[in-house]
Amino acid sequence: MLGLGIDLVSVERMARALGNPRFAPRVFTVQEMARFTVTQNTYDAQRPAGVFAAKEAAAKALGTGFTGGITLRDIEIIRADGAPCCVLHNAALKRLQAMGGTRIMISITHEKTVASAVAVVL
């Protein structure tokens, strides 16, 4: 293990953020947005809150957060065989390679009011 990150996101706060039409395209990739409904409904906001938490956790696991040119869209959370999978682009991928890492494992969970994620750099 080369890095570890964790994050917790309020589902209600995510629902409010999704009310801004500029928020989702700035934060999520097209592939990520295809997996959830962008609405202010708190039930619908659980999945994007989990994805957002996973992005934050991955940035922490990289040891940089969102600095050094790493953006939210450089960390993409997709599904691979039903499990969440982290795909890195641009500065985030360069950081992983500089650490000697090969991948980031992600685990996401959510409840009515919160979403949480853990990321491990291997």
N, C-alpha and C positions, 0 to 999 in steps of 0.2 A: 504494500500500500504506500502510495506516494503523497496522497492528500485526502482530506476528509472535509465535507461541508454539510451543513444542515440549514434549513430555512422553514419558517412558518408564515403563512399568509392568511389574512382575514378574508373569508369568502364574501362578506358584505362589502368590504373595501374594494375587492376585485369587481364586484357587480357595479359599484358606482363608477369605477374607472372605465369599465366597458361602455358606459353611457357616453363617453367622449369618443366620437367616431375616429379620431386620430390615434387613440391609444393602441388598439389591437394591432394595426398594421406597423406601428413603430416597435412593438414588443415581440410579436409572434410572427413566425414565417407563414407562408401560404399553406404549406403542408400541415403545420400545427393548427391553423385556423380552420382547416377543412374537417378537423376532428371534433369541433365544438361549435355551439351556437353562441354568437356574440350578442348577448342581451344583458339587460340589467337585472334579470330574474336571478335571485340568489341560488336557486337549484342549478340553473344553467351555468352559473359562475364557478361551481365546484371544480370542474375539469380545468378551465383556464387558470384558476388559482393554483391547482396542483402543478401544472406545467410551469407557471411563473416561479413557484417555490423550487422546482427542480433546476431551473436556470440559475437562480440565486445560489442554490446549494452547489451546483457545478462550478460557478465562478469562485466560490469560497474554497472549494477543493483544489482549484488551480492555484490557490494562494495569492490571487491578485484582486479578486472582486472584479468590478467593472472598471478597470484602469488599464493603462497600457494599450489602448485601442480595442479592448474586448468590449463588445456590445451585446445586448440581450439577443439580438438576432444571430450572433455568431455561435450561440449555444442553442441547438435545436433538439427538442424532445419529441421523438417519434415512437411508434409501436413496432416492435420486432417480435414476431411469434407471441403476441399478446402482452409482452412485458415492455415497460418503458425503456427506451434506448436513447443515449445521448450522442448526437452527431455534432462535431465541432467544425467550425469554418474560420477562415481568416486568422486573426490574432489569437483566438482561443485555441485553434489547432496548433499554431506555432508555439504557444505556451506549453501545451501538453507535450509536444515533441521535445522542447527544451528541458522539461522535467524528466524526460526519459520514460514518459508514460505511453501506453498504447490505447487505453480506453478509459471511459468513465462509466461506472455502474451507477444506476439510479433506482431509488425506491420512492414511490409516491403514495400518500394516503390522504384521505379527506373525510371530514365529518360535516355536519350541517353548517357549522360556523367557521371552520378552519381547514386549511390544507397544509400538508407538511411534506418535505422531501429530504432525502439523504443522498449524497453523492460521494463516491469513492473513486479516486484516481488509481488505476492499476498500471 
